[in-house]
């Protein structure tokens, strides 16, 4: 595959989704589908089976894949609205904007909850979770974001899952920006609900999310739902009854997703896609370092989905102007979302290849030069024997913020 087909004449998207998609995925949407017709229902059924296969689980072993209209946020909220009993309580492990969005969902649904926070550059803490669950027997659910795209940090869902399983609680994983690009062992992690979206690492287009969950866990929620349209169990019952969405389905997004799944398979599945994204990420890091730009996260917690870069410490740097200049060269970056530092983000996912990352780095360098932003390149940080970062006498954090 080459990068020539990655963007056609559109601007290339270096975002966490929606993404730059392949030409065949775009072309798949040039058809109309009858939402009640057996051909479309057959495609939905096949996609549900493919999602289970991609997850390494099956209906025979007690799992279901349930597409739901709306963005990934709709899927996470559907799990809370449906899956938490009236007297339930959720612990949210949060270290970014998407963990905090879970908190907002629970607040609006008037579901009892508590929040276990770590800083935006620090993974969720399984030890602290263990202590909390020991002290609070009223907790029924634990919710975590796998890849927190606020920063690009990847949380340890396996270690967290072992704690959740040991305490016999229900485990909810927001894998929006990881499913399809990170191997996830559902059984080893003890996952009960996993939520992802069509327009992330499977490289489809926006329109629906999906929930992969244990059949018995979902079946036990009958009568709990607080919402009509976000009732996940009723959505499953609709598929079981006639193969249809309960309400108007995202037909064109489904057609695009069918093609996107075929492309994922031809690339070598999750392992093949992860390898490309890792190559993209490494190419990006090397190029940005040559420009003197530093990533926010230390490498041991940085994922290969999206990377946050600190603003250059220069009086002439202005994010809106910088964004506009890079966009005029054909590349769309993503604003930062970190409260602790001024950053912007560059995504590595979508129909992108290392040459695309080299091109955006060149555009970034040209934009900075045009703005008169001169960066004094710092030596690359190295890890010392204690696992701490250092760079010519500076701590790793100091070298990043210099």
C-alpha positions in Angstrom: 0.0 0.0 0.0 1.2 3.5 -0.6 0.3 6.8 0.9 -0.9 8.2 -2.4 -4.4 6.9 -1.8 -4.5 8.1 1.8 -6.0 11.5 1.4 -6.8 12.1 -2.3 -7.3 15.9 -2.5 -8.7 16.4 1.0 -6.6 17.8 3.8 -4.9 15.0 5.7 -6.3 14.5 9.2 -3.8 14.0 12.0 -6.6 13.7 14.6 -8.0 11.0 16.9 -11.1 10.6 14.7 -12.8 11.3 12.4 -9.8 10.2 10.4 -8.4 10.2 6.9 -10.0 7.2 5.3 -9.2 5.1 2.2 -10.7 5.8 -1.2 -12.5 2.4 -1.1 -14.1 3.3 2.3 -15.3 6.5 0.8 -16.6 4.8 -2.3 -18.6 2.3 -0.2 -20.9 5.1 0.8 -22.0 5.9 -2.7 -24.8 3.4 -2.4 -28.2 3.6 -0.7 -29.4 0.8 1.6 -32.9 -0.2 2.8 -32.8 -0.2 6.6 -35.3 -3.1 6.7 -34.1 -5.0 3.7 -32.5 -8.4 4.3 -29.3 -7.5 2.4 -28.6 -4.6 4.8 -29.6 -6.7 7.9 -27.2 -9.4 6.7 -24.4 -6.9 6.6 -25.1 -5.8 10.1 -25.2 -9.4 11.3 -21.9 -10.1 9.6 -20.3 -7.0 11.1 -21.4 -8.1 14.6 -19.7 -11.5 14.0 -16.6 -9.8 12.7 -16.3 -7.6 15.8 -16.6 -10.6 18.1 -13.9 -12.3 16.1 -11.6 -9.3 16.1 -12.1 -9.2 19.9 -11.1 -12.9 20.2 -14.4 -13.9 21.7 -17.6 -15.4 20.3 -21.3 -15.7 20.9 -20.8 -19.4 21.8 -18.5 -18.4 24.7 -21.0 -15.9 26.0 -20.4 -12.6 24.2 -22.4 -10.1 22.1 -21.4 -7.2 19.8 -24.0 -4.5 19.7 -23.8 -1.5 17.3 -25.6 1.6 18.5 -26.3 4.9 16.6 -24.2 7.8 17.7 -20.6 8.6 18.6 -18.5 6.6 21.1 -19.8 8.9 23.9 -23.3 7.5 23.2 -21.9 3.9 23.7 -20.3 4.7 27.0 -23.4 6.5 28.3 -25.6 3.5 27.1 -23.5 1.2 29.2 -24.0 3.4 32.3 -27.7 4.1 31.6 -28.4 0.4 31.0 -25.9 -1.6 33.0 -25.8 0.1 36.5 -28.5 -1.0 38.8 -30.7 1.6 40.6 -28.6 1.2 43.8 -25.3 0.8 42.0 -22.2 2.8 42.3 -19.4 3.4 39.8 -15.7 4.1 40.4 -14.2 6.1 37.5 -10.4 6.0 37.1 -9.6 9.3 35.5 -6.5 11.0 34.1 -7.9 13.1 31.3 -10.9 14.6 29.6 -12.6 11.3 28.7 -12.5 10.0 32.2 -14.0 13.3 33.3 -16.6 12.9 30.6 -17.6 9.6 32.3 -18.1 11.5 35.5 -20.4 14.0 33.8 -22.5 11.2 32.3 -22.9 9.6 35.8 -23.8 13.0 37.3 -26.5 13.7 34.7 -27.9 10.2 35.1 -27.9 10.6 38.9 -25.9 7.4 39.3 -23.8 7.2 42.5 -20.1 7.4 41.7 -16.6 8.3 43.0 -13.5 9.3 41.1 -10.0 8.0 41.5 -7.8 10.6 39.8 -4.2 10.6 38.7 -2.4 13.4 36.9 -2.6 13.6 33.2 0.8 12.2 32.7 0.4 9.3 35.2 -1.4 6.0 34.5 -4.4 4.8 36.6 -3.3 3.2 39.8 -4.4 -0.4 40.4 -3.1 -0.3 44.0 -5.2 2.7 44.9 -8.2 1.0 43.3 -7.6 -2.1 45.3 -7.7 -0.1 48.5 -10.8 1.8 47.5 -12.7 -1.4 46.7 -11.6 -3.0 50.0 -13.1 0.0 51.8 -16.3 0.5 49.8 -18.5 -2.6 49.3 -21.2 -0.5 47.7 -19.2 -0.1 44.5 -20.6 -2.3 41.7 -18.7 -1.0 38.6 -15.3 0.2 37.7 -14.8 2.3 34.5 -11.5 3.2 32.8 -10.3 4.7 29.5 -7.7 2.5 27.8 -6.1 5.1 25.6 -6.7 8.6 27.0 -6.4 10.8 23.9 -6.2 13.9 26.1 -2.5 13.1 26.1 -2.0 9.8 24.2 -1.4 7.9 27.5 -2.2 4.2 27.6 -3.7 2.9 30.9 -2.9 -0.6 32.3 -6.3 -2.2 31.7 -5.0 -5.7 32.4 -3.6 -4.8 35.9 -6.8 -2.8 36.7 -8.9 -5.7 35.5 -7.2 -8.2 37.8 -8.1 -6.0 40.7 -11.7 -5.6 39.6 -12.1 -9.4 39.1 -10.6 -10.2 42.5 -13.3 -7.9 44.1 -16.1 -9.3 41.9 -17.2 -6.0 40.4 -18.3 -5.2 36.8 -15.5 -3.8 34.6 -16.2 -1.2 31.9 -13.5 -0.2 29.4 -13.6 2.7 27.1 -11.4 1.4 24.2 -12.5 4.1 21.8 -9.0 4.9 20.5 -7.3 1.5 21.1 -9.6 -1.2 19.8 -8.3 -2.4 16.5 -4.7 -1.1 17.1 -3.9 -2.7 20.5 -4.3 -6.4 21.3 -6.8 -6.8 24.1 -7.3 -10.1 25.9 -10.9 -9.8 27.1 -10.8 -12.8 29.4 -7.4 -12.1 30.9 -8.4 -8.5 31.6 -11.8 -9.5 33.0 -13.7 -7.1 30.8 -17.5 -7.1 31.0 -18.2 -4.1 28.7 -15.9 -2.7 26.1 -16.9 0.3 24.0 -15.4 1.6 20.7 -16.3 3.5 17.6 -16.5 3.0 13.9 -14.3 6.1 13.1 -11.2 5.2 15.1 -8.6 2.5 14.6 -10.8 0.4 12.3 -10.8 3.4 10.0 -14.5 3.7 9.2 -16.5 6.9 9.3 -18.6 8.5 12.1 -22.2 7.3 12.6 -22.2 4.5 15.2 -20.4 3.0 18.1 -20.4 -0.6 19.4 -20.3 -2.4 22.7 -18.8 -5.8 23.1 -20.1 -7.4 26.3 -20.7 -10.5 28.3 -24.2 -11.8 27.4 -25.1 -12.8 31.0 -23.9 -9.5 32.4 -26.1 -7.6 30.0 -29.1 -9.9 30.4 -29.0 -9.3 34.2 -29.8 -5.6 33.5 -33.4 -6.1 32.5 -35.5 -3.3 33.9 -32.6 -1.0 34.9 -32.4 1.2 31.8 -32.8 4.9 32.5 -33.1 5.8 28.8 -35.2 4.7 25.9 -32.7 5.3 23.0 -29.7 4.3 25.0 -31.2 1.0 26.2 -28.4 -1.4 25.2 -30.4 -4.5 26.2 -33.4 -3.5 24.1 -31.0 -2.8 21.2 -29.7 -6.4 21.5 -33.3 -7.7 21.7 -34.1 -5.9 18.5 -31.2 -7.6 16.7 -32.2 -10.9 18.0 -35.8 -10.4 17.0 -35.4 -9.2 13.4 -31.8 -8.3 12.8 -32.7 -4.6 12.8 -31.7 -1.4 14.7 -34.6 -0.2 16.7 -34.4 3.3 15.2 -33.1 4.7 11.9 -29.7 3.0 11.3 -26.6 4.8 10.0 -26.7 2.9 6.7 -23.9 4.6 4.9 -21.6 4.4 7.9 -22.3 0.6 8.1 -21.4 0.2 4.4 -18.2 2.1 5.0 -17.4 0.0 8.1 -17.9 -3.2 6.1 -15.1 -2.1 3.7 -13.0 -0.8 6.6 -13.1 -4.3 8.3 -12.0 -5.9 5.1 -9.0 -3.5 4.8 -8.1 -4.3 8.4 -8.1 -8.0 7.7 -6.0 -7.5 4.5 -3.4 -5.5 6.5 -2.9 -8.4 8.9 -5.5 -7.6 11.5 -4.7 -5.8 14.8 -1.0 -6.8 14.7 -0.6 -5.4 11.2 -2.4 -2.2 11.9 -0.5 -1.7 15.2 2.8 -2.1 13.3 1.9 0.7 10.9 0.7 3.0 13.6 3.9 2.3 15.6 6.0 3.2 12.5 4.0 6.4 12.1 4.5 7.3 15.7 8.2 6.7 15.6 8.6 8.7 12.4 6.7 11.6 14.0 8.7 11.6 17.2 12.0 11.6 15.3 11.0 14.4 13.0 9.6 16.6 15.8 12.7 16.1 17.9 14.8 17.3 14.9 12.6 20.5 14.9 13.3 20.9 18.7 9.7 20.1 19.7 9.2 17.9 22.7 6.3 15.5 23.5 4.5 15.9 26.8 4.5 12.3 28.0 7.5 10.2 29.0 8.0 7.3 26.5 7.1 4.6 29.0 3.4 5.6 29.1 3.1 7.1 25.6 0.9 5.2 23.2 1.1 5.1 19.4 -2.4 6.6 18.8 -1.9 10.3 19.3 1.0 12.4 20.7 0.8 15.7 22.6 3.6 18.2 22.0 4.4 21.2 24.2 4.1 24.6 22.7 7.5 26.1 21.8 8.6 28.5 24.5 8.9 31.4 22.1 7.0 34.7 22.2 6.1 34.5 18.5 4.3 31.2 18.8 0.6 31.5 18.5 -1.6 28.3 18.2 -4.3 29.7 16.0 -1.8 31.2 13.5 0.3 28.0 13.7 -2.8 25.8 13.0 -3.9 28.0 10.1 -0.4 27.9 8.5 -0.2 24.1 8.7 -3.8 23.7 7.5 -3.0 25.8 4.5 -0.3 23.4 3.6 -2.9 20.5 3.6 -2.6 19.1 7.1 -5.0 19.3 10.0 -3.6 19.1 13.5 -5.6 18.8 16.8 -5.7 21.3 19.7 -4.4 20.3 23.1 -6.7 19.3 25.9 -4.3 19.2 28.8 -4.9 21.4 31.9 -1.4 21.1 33.2 0.5 22.4 30.1 -0.1 24.2 26.7 0.0 21.5 24.0 -1.2 20.5 20.6 -1.7 17.0 19.3 -0.7 15.0 16.3 -2.6 11.7 15.5 -0.9 8.7 14.0 -4.1 6.8 13.1 -6.3 6.6 10.0 -5.1 5.9 6.5 -1.7 7.4 7.2 1.8 6.0 6.5 5.3 7.1 7.5 5.6 9.3 4.4 2.5 11.2 5.6 4.1 11.8 9.0 7.3 13.1 7.3 5.2 15.4 5.3 3.4 16.9 8.3 6.6 17.4 10.1 8.0 19.3 7.2 4.9 21.5 7.1 5.2 22.1 10.9 8.8 23.1 10.4 7.9 25.5 7.6 5.1 27.0 9.6 7.4 27.7 12.5 10.0 29.2 10.3 7.4 31.5 8.7 6.3 32.7 12.1 9.9 33.4 13.1 9.8 30.8 15.9 13.3 29.7 16.5 13.7 26.7 18.9 17.0 25.8 20.5 17.2 22.1 20.2 17.6 20.3 23.5 19.5 17.0 23.8 17.2 14.0 23.8 16.3 12.7 27.2 17.7 9.4 28.4 16.7 7.1 31.2 19.1 6.7 34.1 19.5 3.7 36.2 16.7 4.7 38.5 14.3 5.0 35.6 14.3 8.8 35.9 14.7 11.0 32.9 17.7 13.4 32.5 19.1 15.7 29.9 22.4 17.5 30.7 21.6 17.9 34.3 17.9 18.5 33.9 15.2 16.2 35.1 13.1 14.7 32.3 10.2 17.0 33.2 12.4 20.0 33.4 14.0 19.3 30.0 10.5 19.0 28.5 9.4 22.3 29.9 12.6 24.2 29.3 
